[in-house]
Amino acid sequence: MREINLLAKLPRGKRNLNARATAKTDEHIRISREYGEMYFDGPREYGYGGYRYDGRWVPVAQDMIAHFDLKPGDRVLDVGCAKGFLVKDFMIASPGLEAFGLDVSHYAMMKCEPEVIGRLHLGTATDLPFPDNSFKAAISLNTIHNFERKDAIIALKELQRVSGGRAFVQVDSYRTPEQKAVFEEWVLTAKFHDYPDGWIQLFKEAGYKGDYYWTIIE
């Protein structure tokens, strides 16, 4: 288990922090946590403000393929895959790689990329519908924090189970009180979040042996 940034080549989006802080209400949070059209493709105050494929995940997929030494025929799972952009880019980066995804959003499944039809599963990270050690690697980006702490532990146990510990998660975090304050003004979907030390303690409680990194709003 080690800290490593596998999303270093992903372009960083610009966030209007002041606008989110003044616009966010309990209703925005409730609707965003439905993970439907409003979250992905509605106004920015409900989530992404338009979640569209642009190929930006290809270099990330390449780094993950190198990190896990993935070869054509190997199986990789993206838990919290949304519309399947990373799944598609895994297949672009390594033709023959067997990439799959899982997400709780029915809307995302219905709006997925054509290349990943049949590769995405509707489901939850706390109950992965796959046998033990059925993937060479499992990825979960900005998803585990959307559970309460006890369920985040279950989700990590599930990632560990299907991958044998060959996994990578990225979760919401902060290193300073100032970053924490900014995060709490911005966040819509995260139900559990903590400083890195708190997350590492949770990883240990879950028996999670994979790698990890942090999404920090600055």
Secondary structure, DSSP 8 states (H G I E B T S, - for coil): --B--TTTTS------HHHHHHH--HHHHHHHTTTSHHHHHS-GGGSSS-----STTHHHHHHHHHHHT--TT-EEEEET-TTTHHHHHHHHHSTT-EEEEEES-HHHHHT--GGGTTTEEE--TTS--S-TT--SEEEEES-GGGS-HHHHHHHHHHHHHHHTT-EEEEEE--SSHHHHHHHHHH-SS-S----HHHHHHHHHHHT--SEEEEE---
